[in-house]
Amino acid sequence: YEHYDNDMHGAQPHQMMSVTKSFAGLFALMAAADGLLDEGAPVVDAVPELISASAFATASIGQVLDMVNSMQFNEDYADPTSDIHRYVGALGWMNAVPESGAANLYSFLRTLERDPAREHGEVFAYQTPKTDVVNWITNRATGTSFQDQMAQVLWSRLGTEGETYILLDGCGTLIAGGGLNAAPRDLARFAMMLLNDGSVGGNRLIDPAIIDTLESG
């Protein structure tokens, strides 16, 4: 079944929002499988700049990847005073001056603090900036950007047809927490590759063990 409304079509990019996180997480697992990233290592081993952020300074890479590091961050989109609005302001996606004092993504990430009521590893908490940290770590570990990895490892090998692009902050830093724009038929190609244990046209794109990890949660 395939249907498009409002004069849209299968090769037209859509704002994927937090679907972007799924790709960032996948790239981190691929880096770990290649021996480039150690989930048990401290975050600051990969990104020393985060030593000032107590939400990450004493957390492991795996804890951030699983979103179980302790962090004070209110992601209530209906509350204009919430942290997610400060995050969006720091990205330059709103006209308001960011209250955090951070004028870009990486500066904002360095301001995030641990939740004093929780230790790292105790509770899962869905908080968008954690994925941006995962992407920062993966970029450092692989020496490759999100967009290059997506293009070279996935999109160029899936026979994609639509335009694909990712939103940036005011300094040109890619937003892995929710910046992906991709076409529905291309996302379907990606999904079929996953359903076929990471293969397409007889070529292996992703180790089936990684897919098992994703499916097991």
VOMARGU-297141 format. One line per 5 residues: number of its first residue (from 0); their letters; for each residue x, y, z of C-alpha. Coordinates in pm, 1 decimal. Example, Ala and Ser with C-alpha at 12.3 -4.5 7.8 and 13.67 -1.06 7.14 Angstrom:
BEGIN
0) AS) 1230.0:-450.0:780.0 | 1367.0:-106.0:714.0
This chain:
BEGIN
0) YEHYD) 0.0:0.0:0.0 | 136.9:338.8:-94.4 | -42.9:672.8:-83.6 | 60.3:1039.0:-68.5 | -157.5:1339.3:15.0
5) NDMHG) -119.6:1711.7:-56.2 | 70.7:1664.9:-384.5 | 358.1:1493.7:-202.9 | 547.2:1199.6:-348.6 | 771.6:911.9:-246.9
10) AQPHQ) 1100.3:1089.8:-314.0 | 1010.1:1407.2:-123.2 | 1207.0:1470.4:197.5 | 1015.1:1494.3:525.2 | 1136.3:1637.1:854.9
15) MMSVT) 1205.3:1318.5:1050.3 | 1250.6:1483.7:1390.4 | 1359.5:1224.3:1647.6 | 1384.6:943.8:1393.3 | 1728.5:1102.8:1347.8
20) KSFAG) 1822.2:956.3:1686.3 | 1783.7:603.9:1550.0 | 2055.7:665.9:1293.2 | 2289.0:825.8:1548.1 | 2246.2:526.8:1777.6
25) LFALM) 2305.3:285.2:1491.2 | 2629.5:459.0:1392.7 | 2751.1:439.9:1753.3 | 2682.3:64.7:1768.3 | 2860.1:17.2:1435.9
30) AAADG) 3163.0:203.8:1571.6 | 3159.0:-15.8:1882.2 | 3141.4:-331.6:1668.0 | 3442.6:-206.3:1472.3 | 3639.5:-162.3:1794.0
35) LLDEG) 3650.9:216.1:1758.2 | 3423.1:294.8:2052.1 | 3416.5:140.5:2401.1 | 3074.0:168.9:2563.8 | 3230.4:117.5:2906.3
40) APVVD) 3472.4:407.7:2869.0 | 3405.0:751.5:3022.7 | 3242.7:1006.1:2794.6 | 3525.3:1251.2:2859.9 | 3779.0:1005.7:2719.8
45) AVPEL) 3621.6:1069.7:2379.7 | 3508.6:1429.8:2431.3 | 3717.4:1605.7:2700.0 | 3521.6:1926.4:2638.3 | 3230.9:1776.6:2837.6
50) ISASA) 3424.9:1770.9:3165.4 | 3232.5:2085.5:3265.1 | 2894.5:1912.6:3215.8 | 2814.6:1701.1:3523.5 | 2545.9:1518.8:3322.5
55) FATAS) 2826.2:1359.3:3119.6 | 3156.6:1413.8:3303.5 | 3131.2:1096.3:3514.5 | 2900.1:894.6:3286.7 | 3003.7:613.3:3055.5
60) IGQVL) 2950.6:621.0:2681.2 | 2710.4:327.5:2708.8 | 2500.2:507.7:2969.8 | 2453.1:805.8:2739.7 | 2382.2:577.5:2444.1
65) DMVNS) 2111.2:404.1:2652.2 | 1984.0:739.4:2788.4 | 2036.8:629.3:3148.1 | 2289.9:895.2:3247.5 | 2149.0:1131.5:3509.7
70) MQFNE) 2060.0:1470.7:3364.2 | 1842.5:1764.3:3464.4 | 1645.4:1838.5:3149.3 | 1273.9:1904.9:3108.5 | 1157.7:1803.3:2761.0
75) DYADP) 803.2:1940.1:2786.7 | 736.7:2093.6:2445.8 | 417.2:2260.4:2569.4 | 606.3:2454.4:2837.0 | 782.0:2757.7:2682.6
80) TSDIH) 1014.1:2778.6:2985.5 | 1132.2:2415.3:2957.0 | 1486.0:2306.6:2880.5 | 1393.8:2180.8:2535.0 | 1308.8:2538.6:2437.7
85) RYVGA) 1646.1:2656.6:2570.7 | 1803.3:2383.6:2356.6 | 1618.9:2499.0:2044.3 | 1714.1:2858.3:2121.0 | 2081.7:2764.3:2144.5
90) LGWMN) 2057.1:2598.5:1802.8 | 1944.6:2929.2:1654.5 | 1610.6:2782.3:1548.0 | 1419.7:3049.6:1744.0 | 1451.2:3426.4:1738.7
95) AVPES) 1471.1:3452.9:2115.5 | 1812.7:3497.4:2277.6 | 1898.7:3163.0:2443.6 | 1858.4:3191.1:2821.6 | 2134.8:2935.0:2869.7
100) GAANL) 2387.0:3184.3:2738.1 | 2494.9:2919.6:2486.2 | 2475.6:3026.6:2123.3 | 2539.1:2688.1:1963.8 | 2490.0:2317.1:2023.6
105) YSFLR) 2830.0:2225.8:2167.1 | 2828.3:2522.2:2405.1 | 2482.7:2420.3:2525.8 | 2583.8:2058.0:2585.2 | 2864.9:2176.6:2812.4
110) TLERD) 2608.4:2345.5:3043.4 | 2401.2:2035.6:3122.0 | 2402.7:1913.9:3481.2 | 2336.4:1584.8:3657.6 | 2003.7:1535.3:3833.5
115) PAREH) 2100.2:1538.1:4206.4 | 1818.5:1293.5:4281.1 | 1956.7:1020.7:4053.0 | 2283.4:842.8:3988.9 | 2401.9:751.5:3642.8
120) GEVFA) 2253.2:422.4:3528.4 | 1949.2:426.5:3758.5 | 1668.7:549.6:3533.0 | 1597.8:573.4:3161.0 | 1507.7:931.3:3069.1
125) YQTPK) 1438.1:1032.5:2709.8 | 1625.6:1360.4:2662.5 | 1722.3:1483.4:2316.6 | 2067.7:1633.9:2389.6 | 2197.5:1291.5:2491.5
130) TDVVN) 2185.6:1186.1:2126.4 | 2386.0:1491.0:2022.8 | 2652.4:1379.1:2270.2 | 2641.8:1025.9:2126.1 | 2698.6:1172.5:1781.4
135) WITNR) 2985.7:1390.7:1907.0 | 3148.3:1081.1:2057.2 | 3097.2:874.1:1741.7 | 3239.5:1147.6:1519.1 | 3552.1:1156.9:1735.6
140) ATGTS) 3583.2:777.4:1749.2 | 3545.2:720.7:1375.0 | 3691.6:1041.5:1235.4 | 3380.9:1051.5:1016.5 | 3079.6:1281.8:1028.2
145) FQDQM) 2718.3:1167.8:1062.2 | 2638.1:1283.9:710.0 | 2938.4:1113.5:551.1 | 2869.3:787.2:727.7 | 2503.3:797.9:629.2
150) AQVLW) 2593.0:871.1:266.9 | 2879.5:624.3:229.9 | 2766.1:330.6:442.0 | 2389.7:343.7:390.2 | 2231.6:577.0:136.1
155) SRLGT) 2475.0:523.3:-152.3 | 2434.4:146.4:-117.5 | 2055.9:138.7:-80.7 | 1969.1:281.8:-422.4 | 1809.0:589.7:-271.1
160) EGETY) 1636.2:840.6:-497.7 | 1520.6:1135.1:-287.4 | 1701.2:1438.1:-149.0 | 1836.1:1386.1:202.9 | 1969.6:1658.6:428.9
165) ILLDG) 2021.7:1738.3:797.5 | 1959.8:2063.7:982.8 | 2246.0:2251.9:1149.2 | 2290.5:2497.6:1432.6 | 2408.1:2854.5:1376.9
170) CGTLI) 2771.5:2740.9:1366.9 | 2708.2:2466.0:1112.3 | 2705.3:2176.3:1361.8 | 2478.2:1888.3:1265.8 | 2178.1:1821.6:1491.7
175) AGGGL) 2166.0:1446.5:1555.1 | 1880.8:1484.7:1804.3 | 1628.6:1568.6:1533.8 | 1761.7:1726.6:1214.3 | 1718.9:1456.1:949.3
180) NAAPR) 1505.1:1512.1:640.9 | 1456.8:1205.8:420.5 | 1216.8:1061.6:164.8 | 961.8:794.2:263.4 | 1061.9:546.7:-8.0
185) DLARF) 1427.8:577.8:94.8 | 1337.1:515.9:458.1 | 1142.6:209.7:341.5 | 1456.2:85.9:164.0 | 1648.3:130.1:487.3
190) AMMLL) 1380.0:-60.5:680.5 | 1383.1:-348.2:432.0 | 1760.3:-374.8:466.3 | 1718.8:-409.4:844.2 | 1447.6:-672.0:797.6
195) NDGSV) 1687.0:-863.2:571.9 | 1947.1:-889.2:850.5 | 2147.3:-591.6:729.7 | 2180.4:-697.2:364.9 | 2061.7:-555.9:35.2
200) GGNRL) 2121.9:-708.6:-306.5 | 2351.7:-967.8:-154.5 | 2571.6:-699.8:7.6 | 2608.9:-676.4:384.9 | 2566.0:-320.2:514.5
205) IDPAI) 2518.6:-385.5:885.9 | 2632.1:-672.5:1108.6 | 2323.9:-881.3:1206.1 | 2448.3:-878.1:1568.7 | 2392.4:-501.3:1574.7
210) IDTLE) 2035.3:-549.1:1452.8 | 1983.5:-811.7:1724.3 | 2099.2:-555.3:1981.2 | 1853.0:-297.7:1847.5 | 1563.4:-546.2:1844.6
215) SG) 1635.2:-664.3:2198.3 | 1622.4:-308.4:2332.5
